[in-house]
């Protein structure tokens, strides 16, 4: 009886040793999240998901990487350095033409919330006066570049687009190295409130509503690890729901992350966070038209590599926000 019991315990121990590593691996598999720039709402969402342990609740670990622009983020994914990123549909379209096969798996924003064309406060330049001038963008092919190109087309002017990275927009604008800059929130709110710069074009009001940003993965990653994609989306949209339901916590996080006054963080909360897409469903009836409009606007701005909407989006995933 004792011998049989010892054999049973030994067998149980062996089974435990054999199965434990596999279980641990399944619980700690890492998904690499690529973010376009530091002081931007996707970073706030991803940081919230990490701090509220939402990725952990989904059984995965998140590794966040912050790039200098949307274009650089897309390049990072194409190079295999990121598994899921946030970027505009235009980069997906252009990427497919170049052999980078990816799709938008979740809708994140239907507008250019907080994006503004800005000049130093003492500048006398209006939008029309930028003809022949220099305008700062983050990088070629990025969201800021698309807005700059849209401005050129819509206002029938021409200016030189100067790529300076996300962290270089405000310093180069205030130093006078450029005449204007396409600035995203909350930086746009911050330098406006401080009196250092002023808005001459508010893109959230001027550009027709369209799908401006979505969470993107490579086709091969979605096929190989669909469970990781689903879990990541659950965590990210769970973070957005948490943020919307906890204003004080979110405002403090924005203020701490980006080293800005609480009043500026509150503006970002009200004017950006509360306007983001909460469902993320790419299968929603209004999504194809919104993606097509986004691509059409990019085409007006000079993008030539346009593919059909059905090649840009995937309806295989729908976020189930992590609680």
Secondary structure, 3 states (H helix, E strand, C coil): CHHHHHHHHHHHHHHHHHHHHHHHHHHHCEEEEEECCCCCHHHHHHHHHHHCCHHHHCCCEEEEEECCCHHHHHHHHHCCCCCEEEECHHHHHHHHHCCCCEEEEEEEECCCCCCEEEEECCCCCCCHHHCCCEEEECCCCCHHHHHHHHHHHHCCCCCEEEECCHHHHHHHHHCCCCCEEEECCCHHHHHHHCCCEEEEEEHHHHCCCCCCEEEEEEHHHHHHCHHHHHHHHHHHHHHHHHHHHCHHHHHHHHHHHHCCCHHHHHHHHHHCHHHCCCCCCCCCCCHHHHHHHHHHHHHHCCCCCCCCHHHCECCCCCCCCCC
